[in-house]
Amino acid sequence: MSDPLIESLAADLKPVNRNRVGRRLTLCLIAGLVLGAAVFWLLPGLTLRADLADAIQGTSFWMKAGFTAVLAIIGYISLRQLSRPGGTARAAVRLPVAVWLGLALIAAVSVIITPVESWSGWILRPTALRCVIDIVLISLPIIAVLFFAVRQGAPTRLAMAGWASGLAAGGIAATIYGMGCPESSIGFLAVWYALGILLTGLIGALAGRHLLRW
């Protein structure tokens, strides 16, 4: 290929804004947060906790919110890397596992100091199954808008990008759901909230293999 031809092909090239993908992801994350909150209000029987004003003064409420929010942040930061061609983010798997193991360790210590007769009520609560289902339902529109943003960035690791999308969406959905969930035990959080977020991550990974192609 001759030099004049190369120069003519490159004449109209413009530099790509490196922050464009990040801005689009942030906007879609905000949109997903709004959509997730709307789903929360539309789901039957869900509303803000009646004792929310008292709950926010306790450490258990903030531990629950902190756990879910940290997972959402890990997913979002990983997604910023995975949305670009060749992007990698090993932390998208390792950090969530590390965070969960830390929570599980605290839960295990709590089990040891909790009377045996109280174990079933500490984890197996009537709202357990609903917790998992509602987190997944709230996360679905968030995953959808994140997928829209990710596709524009031309990802190459589709399953991982989908996992990170699901992780971010699941963390946000669980944080929203926690505003209406009266359960506050660490065991409940480590099992049922974690399961709901895990499922959203797996849904994202499976869907991403097909829906994130460009």
Secondary structure, DSSP 8 states (H G I E B T S, - for coil): --HHHHHHHHTT-----TTHHHHHHHHHHHHHHHHHHHHHHHSTT----TTHHHHTTSHHHHHHHHHHHHHHHHHHHHHHHHTSTT---THHHHHHHHHHHHHHHHHHHHHHHS-GGGHHHHH--TTHHHHHHHHHHHHHHHHHHHHHHHHHT--S-HHHHHHHHHHHHHHHHHHHHHTT-----HHHIIIIIHHHHHHHHHHHHHHHHHHT--
